[in-house]
Structures are given as structure tokens and as C-alpha cells.
Amino acid sequence: MATSCHYQSKKGYEIQYKLSGSQKGRLLVLLHGLGGSNDTFVPLIPHLPLSSYKIVAVDFLGFGNSQLQDSSIPLSVAGYVSDLDDLITSLQSTGSDTSPTNKPEAVVIVGHSLGSIVALHYAASRPDNVAGLGLIGVGRSASHIPAVKDRMYALAGTVRTQGIDAAARLAMQTNFPPGSDTPDADREEVRRAVATSDPEGYAQVCEAMVNPRHKDPNYSEIMCPAVFVSGEGDTISPPARATELAPLLGGRSKIFVVKGGHQPIISDVDGTRNALGELFWAIDA
């Protein structure tokens, strides 16, 4: 049973998360994508190594139960990385996940889409504190691609003028392969998740993804094992994105292509679980 918790970042923001697994285990942090929340990982968590890891499923500021507290300060990828650093530092200082040298054990991070971007930035800035990365529907900066910039700024504008339901209806289509026989229940799950997002938070993150200040990190600094999980029909982050990124990392990496589109946890939880199993094996090897 997951326990609802919260912490206050150094900037004074209250960030919500859910805690499960072993209180004495290594930290495993789960980071959702745009329009998601910690609920993104509900179907996956029972398949994770609960007896070995303290599992922390985070709600980014502006999503889930982490309410946007000051909309005049724009959300940013760098801000999310800073919030993640605050959370991990806090949990490591109070937890029992220490190595024989009494140093906190390096964490494992699994991120979906936006969450994978934040995970990669954190791992590049703190390579000594990350033991492994699970990157589902991996993303990277698109600030240099005019067509993507136009699309994301337009989506932000649509949300501000028409409401979050417009983005939710769009996500029902774009998060799954075109022309696929995706079950209506799967599409509805995505619609419902996006519809609960804070509209301004959603719009700001759309803009943050293509903000000129959002640059790719130095991927070569990332030395831990990494597993990429891509949906075979993902049009938002196609498998080619993982193929492009994997060689840039400094450590070992594997790519797994599973069923579905941009929501592998919904479309193919077994395939996603098996892929992440390879990550946990590599960490323990």
C-alpha cells in the first residue's frame, strides 16, 4: 500500500509523492510525463522489485497533487531537476539506504517522457549518485526544431484559451499509434490523466520543453547502466530517438521496443516490466 508524502523544496514549493516498497531499500524514483502524475506508474509498481527498493513516485509541480503555487514563476526543466535533487538529498539524509562506507547508495530513476528528460539531466549533473536509468518514451530538447517549437507553443495557447480538456482530447489520439485498435479504456485513461492537470502548469511545461534555455545535458557524463523502452508505434518519441541517444551515454545501454505508442505502461506493462528487469539485473551484476 502506497503512502502519500510531501516535502518542501529549497524554493519553498510543496512537492507530493507516494512511497511504497521496502523502507530499507535503495531509492527508486519514478518520474511521470507531461499530463501525468504518480498514478502513471500504478500498473507498473506491483511488477517492480518491492522488497529491494524504496519506491518514490513523484508528482511534478503543477501536476497530480503538487499544486502550482506561483504561476508568475515559469516552470522549467532546470527547476524540475533542482526539485528532484532536493527530494533525493532529503530522502538520502533521512533514510537507511547507505552503502558499507556509510555513504547513501546511488539512486535508480525511471522516467517517462518529460520524466526521462529530467532523469537524464540529473544523472549528467550527479553521475556519482545514479546507479541506473529506465527511460520510457525518452525525450530530449527540441528547442532548436522550429516545427516542434511552433506545435508546443500552439498547444500551450490552446490550453490557455480552450482549457485543459482540449489537450486531454488530443492526447487520447497522439499517445497511441495512428489507426490502431487501442482499447477505448486505454485512451480514456490518458484523457482522464491529462484532464486533471493544472492548465497553466501544463501550458508552461509545453513552453519549457522548447525554451531556448533548455539544452541537452552532457550525456557522456552518465556512466550508469540505462535501459530505453520505446513503443513500436510511438509518434511522439519513436524508437529511433532511443537509437539516437543510447550511444551518447557514457555507460552501457540497451533498447527494448514494446507494443503500443507513447504509453508503454498502459499498452504493454509486461514488456515494460521485462525491459526494466534487465536494468535491475545490470545494477546488481
KOLSEVO-763999 format. One line per field, with one value per residue (C-alpha): x, y, z; residue number from 1; residue in one letter. Coordinates in steps of 0.25 Angstrom, whole numbers, plus 2048, in hexadecimal, padded with zeros to 3 digits. Each point is the difference from the previous one (the first is absolute). Layout:
N
X: [X | ...]
Y: [Y | ...]
Z: [Z | ...]
nr: [NUM | ...]
rest: [A | ...]
//
This chain:
285
X: [800 | 806 | 801 | 7FE | 80B | 805 | 80D | 803 | 80B | 80A | 7F8 | 7F4 | 7F7 | 7F9 | 802 | 7F7 | 805 | 7FB | 809 | 800 | 809 | 80B | 803 | 80E | 803 | 807 | 7F8 | 7F9 | 7FA | 7F4 | 7FE | 7F4 | 7FE | 7F8 | 7F2 | 803 | 802 | 805 | 7F3 | 808 | 807 | 7F5 | 7FF | 810 | 803 | 7FB | 80A | 80C | 809 | 7F9 | 808 | 80D | 7FC | 7FA | 7F7 | 7FD | 7F5 | 801 | 7F6 | 807 | 7FC | 7F3 | 7FC | 7F9 | 7FF | 80C | 7F8 | 806 | 802 | 805 | 7FD | 808 | 80D | 800 | 803 | 80C | 808 | 80B | 7F6 | 7FB | 80F | 802 | 7F4 | 804 | 80D | 7FA | 7F7 | 80B | 809 | 7F5 | 7FD | 80E | 803 | 7F5 | 7FF | 808 | 804 | 80F | 80C | 80B | 807 | 7F4 | 7FE | 7F2 | 7FE | 7FF | 7F1 | 7F9 | 7F7 | 7F5 | 7FA | 7F5 | 801 | 802 | 805 | 80A | 806 | 800 | 807 | 80B | 803 | 801 | 809 | 809 | 802 | 801 | 806 | 805 | 7F2 | 7F9 | 801 | 7F7 | 7F6 | 7F3 | 7FC | 7F2 | 7FC | 80D | 800 | 80A | 801 | 7F8 | 803 | 808 | 7F5 | 7F6 | 7F5 | 800 | 801 | 7F4 | 7F8 | 803 | 7FE | 7F2 | 7FC | 804 | 7F7 | 7F5 | 800 | 7FF | 7F5 | 7F8 | 803 | 807 | 7F6 | 805 | 80D | 7FA | 7F8 | 80C | 809 | 7F5 | 805 | 80E | 805 | 7FC | 804 | 7F8 | 7F5 | 802 | 7F5 | 804 | 7F5 | 7F7 | 803 | 80F | 7FD | 7F7 | 80A | 80A | 7F4 | 7FD | 80E | 803 | 7F2 | 804 | 80D | 801 | 7FD | 80B | 80A | 7FD | 802 | 80D | 806 | 7FC | 808 | 80B | 803 | 804 | 805 | 80E | 806 | 7FC | 80C | 804 | 80A | 80D | 7FC | 80E | 800 | 7F6 | 808 | 7F5 | 7F8 | 7F4 | 7F4 | 7F8 | 7F1 | 7F9 | 7F3 | 800 | 7F6 | 804 | 7FF | 804 | 80D | 802 | 80A | 80A | 801 | 805 | 80A | 805 | 802 | 805 | 80E | 802 | 7FF | 80E | 7FB | 7F9 | 7F3 | 7F5 | 7F4 | 7F3 | 7F4 | 7F3 | 7F1 | 7F8 | 804 | 804 | 7FA | 807 | 7FC | 7F1 | 802 | 80B | 802 | 806 | 80A | 804 | 802 | 809 | 808 | 802 | 803 | 80D | 803 | 7FF | 808 | 80B | 801 | 801 | 80B]
Y: [800 | 80D | 80C | 80E | 809 | 80E | 808 | 80F | 804 | 80A | 80A | 7FE | 7F7 | 7F4 | 7F4 | 7F4 | 7F1 | 7F2 | 7F7 | 7F0 | 7F5 | 7FD | 80B | 7FB | 7FE | 808 | 80C | 7FE | 80D | 800 | 80D | 802 | 807 | 80C | 7FF | 7F4 | 7FE | 7F6 | 7F8 | 7FD | 7F5 | 7F9 | 7F5 | 7FE | 801 | 7F2 | 7FB | 807 | 7FA | 805 | 7F8 | 807 | 80E | 80C | 805 | 80E | 805 | 80F | 80A | 80B | 80E | 804 | 7F1 | 7F6 | 805 | 809 | 80D | 80C | 80A | 80C | 801 | 80C | 7F8 | 7F7 | 7F1 | 7FB | 7F3 | 806 | 803 | 7F2 | 7FB | 809 | 7FB | 7F1 | 803 | 806 | 7F4 | 7F5 | 808 | 800 | 7F2 | 7FB | 809 | 7F9 | 7F2 | 7F4 | 7FD | 801 | 7F9 | 7F9 | 80D | 807 | 808 | 800 | 7F5 | 806 | 801 | 7FA | 809 | 7FB | 80C | 800 | 80B | 80D | 7F8 | 7F9 | 80E | 804 | 7F3 | 802 | 80E | 7FB | 7F4 | 809 | 80A | 7F6 | 7F3 | 7FB | 800 | 7F8 | 7F1 | 7FE | 806 | 7FB | 809 | 7FE | 807 | 808 | 80F | 80B | 80F | 804 | 80F | 800 | 7FA | 80B | 7F6 | 7FA | 80E | 805 | 7F4 | 801 | 80F | 7FE | 7F5 | 809 | 80B | 7F6 | 7FB | 80F | 804 | 7F3 | 7F9 | 7F3 | 7F7 | 804 | 7FA | 7F4 | 7FD | 802 | 7F7 | 7F5 | 7FF | 804 | 7F7 | 7F3 | 7FB | 806 | 7F7 | 7F6 | 7F8 | 806 | 7FD | 80B | 7FE | 803 | 80D | 804 | 7FD | 80A | 80A | 800 | 802 | 80C | 806 | 800 | 808 | 80F | 807 | 80B | 7F6 | 7F7 | 80D | 804 | 7F2 | 800 | 80D | 7FB | 7F4 | 809 | 80C | 804 | 7FF | 7F1 | 7F9 | 7F2 | 7FC | 7FA | 7F2 | 7FA | 803 | 7F6 | 7F3 | 7F7 | 7F5 | 805 | 7F9 | 807 | 7FC | 804 | 7FD | 7FB | 809 | 80D | 80C | 80A | 7F9 | 7F5 | 7F4 | 808 | 80A | 7F5 | 7FB | 80F | 802 | 7F3 | 801 | 80E | 7FB | 7FC | 7F3 | 7F3 | 801 | 7F7 | 804 | 7F8 | 802 | 7FC | 801 | 80C | 80F | 80B | 7F9 | 7F2 | 7FF | 800 | 7F8 | 7F6 | 7FF | 7F2 | 805 | 80C | 7F8 | 7F6 | 80B | 807 | 7F2 | 801 | 80D | 7FA | 7F4 | 80A | 808 | 7F3 | 7FA]
Z: [800 | 7FC | 80A | 7FC | 804 | 7FD | 801 | 7FF | 7F5 | 803 | 7F8 | 80A | 7F7 | 805 | 7F8 | 802 | 7FE | 803 | 808 | 7FE | 801 | 80A | 80A | 801 | 7F1 | 7F6 | 7FA | 7F4 | 7FB | 7F5 | 7F8 | 7F7 | 7F3 | 7FB | 805 | 809 | 80F | 80A | 7FB | 7F3 | 807 | 807 | 7F6 | 801 | 80E | 804 | 7F6 | 806 | 80A | 80C | 80A | 7FC | 7FD | 807 | 7F4 | 7FF | 7F6 | 7FE | 7FC | 7F9 | 804 | 7F8 | 7FF | 808 | 80F | 7FE | 7FE | 7F8 | 80B | 7F8 | 7F2 | 7FE | 801 | 7F4 | 801 | 7FA | 7FD | 809 | 80B | 800 | 800 | 80C | 807 | 7FE | 806 | 80C | 802 | 7FE | 809 | 80B | 7FE | 801 | 80C | 808 | 7FA | 803 | 7F2 | 802 | 7FB | 809 | 7FF | 807 | 7F3 | 7FA | 7F6 | 7F2 | 7FB | 7F5 | 7F7 | 7F7 | 7F8 | 7F5 | 7F5 | 808 | 80C | 7F7 | 7FC | 80F | 803 | 7F6 | 804 | 80F | 7FC | 7F8 | 80B | 80B | 7F9 | 80E | 806 | 7F5 | 7FF | 7F4 | 7F7 | 7FA | 7F4 | 7FB | 7F4 | 801 | 7FD | 7FE | 7FD | 7F3 | 802 | 7F3 | 7F8 | 7FA | 7FD | 80E | 806 | 7F9 | 803 | 80F | 801 | 7F9 | 809 | 80C | 7FA | 7FD | 80F | 805 | 7F7 | 7FF | 80D | 803 | 7FA | 7F2 | 804 | 806 | 7F3 | 7F8 | 809 | 7FE | 7F1 | 800 | 80C | 7F8 | 7F2 | 7F5 | 7FB | 80B | 807 | 80D | 80A | 804 | 80F | 7FD | 7F8 | 80C | 80A | 7F9 | 7FE | 80F | 804 | 7F7 | 804 | 80F | 7FD | 804 | 7F3 | 802 | 805 | 7F3 | 7F7 | 807 | 7FE | 7F2 | 7FE | 809 | 7F7 | 7F5 | 807 | 7FB | 80E | 800 | 7FA | 800 | 80B | 7FE | 7FE | 800 | 80F | 803 | 804 | 806 | 7F8 | 7F9 | 7F9 | 7F6 | 7FE | 7F3 | 7FB | 7F2 | 7FB | 808 | 7F7 | 80C | 803 | 7F6 | 802 | 7F7 | 80C | 809 | 7F5 | 7FE | 80F | 805 | 7FA | 806 | 80E | 807 | 806 | 7FB | 7FA | 7FA | 7F7 | 801 | 7F7 | 805 | 7FC | 7FF | 7FE | 80A | 80C | 802 | 80E | 7FB | 7F3 | 804 | 80F | 7FF | 7F5 | 808 | 80D | 7F9 | 7FA | 80D | 806 | 7F7 | 807 | 80E | 7FC | 7FA | 80D | 809 | 7F7]
nr: [1 | 2 | 3 | 4 | 5 | 6 | 7 | 8 | 9 | 10 | 11 | 12 | 13 | 14 | 15 | 16 | 17 | 18 | 19 | 20 | 21 | 22 | 23 | 24 | 25 | 26 | 27 | 28 | 29 | 30 | 31 | 32 | 33 | 34 | 35 | 36 | 37 | 38 | 39 | 40 | 41 | 42 | 43 | 44 | 45 | 46 | 47 | 48 | 49 | 50 | 51 | 52 | 53 | 54 | 55 | 56 | 57 | 58 | 59 | 60 | 61 | 62 | 63 | 64 | 65 | 66 | 67 | 68 | 69 | 70 | 71 | 72 | 73 | 74 | 75 | 76 | 77 | 78 | 79 | 80 | 81 | 82 | 83 | 84 | 85 | 86 | 87 | 88 | 89 | 90 | 91 | 92 | 93 | 94 | 95 | 96 | 97 | 98 | 99 | 100 | 101 | 102 | 103 | 104 | 105 | 106 | 107 | 108 | 109 | 110 | 111 | 112 | 113 | 114 | 115 | 116 | 117 | 118 | 119 | 120 | 121 | 122 | 123 | 124 | 125 | 126 | 127 | 128 | 129 | 130 | 131 | 132 | 133 | 134 | 135 | 136 | 137 | 138 | 139 | 140 | 141 | 142 | 143 | 144 | 145 | 146 | 147 | 148 | 149 | 150 | 151 | 152 | 153 | 154 | 155 | 156 | 157 | 158 | 159 | 160 | 161 | 162 | 163 | 164 | 165 | 166 | 167 | 168 | 169 | 170 | 171 | 172 | 173 | 174 | 175 | 176 | 177 | 178 | 179 | 180 | 181 | 182 | 183 | 184 | 185 | 186 | 187 | 188 | 189 | 190 | 191 | 192 | 193 | 194 | 195 | 196 | 197 | 198 | 199 | 200 | 201 | 202 | 203 | 204 | 205 | 206 | 207 | 208 | 209 | 210 | 211 | 212 | 213 | 214 | 215 | 216 | 217 | 218 | 219 | 220 | 221 | 222 | 223 | 224 | 225 | 226 | 227 | 228 | 229 | 230 | 231 | 232 | 233 | 234 | 235 | 236 | 237 | 238 | 239 | 240 | 241 | 242 | 243 | 244 | 245 | 246 | 247 | 248 | 249 | 250 | 251 | 252 | 253 | 254 | 255 | 256 | 257 | 258 | 259 | 260 | 261 | 262 | 263 | 264 | 265 | 266 | 267 | 268 | 269 | 270 | 271 | 272 | 273 | 274 | 275 | 276 | 277 | 278 | 279 | 280 | 281 | 282 | 283 | 284 | 285]
rest: [M | A | T | S | C | H | Y | Q | S | K | K | G | Y | E | I | Q | Y | K | L | S | G | S | Q | K | G | R | L | L | V | L | L | H | G | L | G | G | S | N | D | T | F | V | P | L | I | P | H | L | P | L | S | S | Y | K | I | V | A | V | D | F | L | G | F | G | N | S | Q | L | Q | D | S | S | I | P | L | S | V | A | G | Y | V | S | D | L | D | D | L | I | T | S | L | Q | S | T | G | S | D | T | S | P | T | N | K | P | E | A | V | V | I | V | G | H | S | L | G | S | I | V | A | L | H | Y | A | A | S | R | P | D | N | V | A | G | L | G | L | I | G | V | G | R | S | A | S | H | I | P | A | V | K | D | R | M | Y | A | L | A | G | T | V | R | T | Q | G | I | D | A | A | A | R | L | A | M | Q | T | N | F | P | P | G | S | D | T | P | D | A | D | R | E | E | V | R | R | A | V | A | T | S | D | P | E | G | Y | A | Q | V | C | E | A | M | V | N | P | R | H | K | D | P | N | Y | S | E | I | M | C | P | A | V | F | V | S | G | E | G | D | T | I | S | P | P | A | R | A | T | E | L | A | P | L | L | G | G | R | S | K | I | F | V | V | K | G | G | H | Q | P | I | I | S | D | V | D | G | T | R | N | A | L | G | E | L | F | W | A | I | D | A]
//
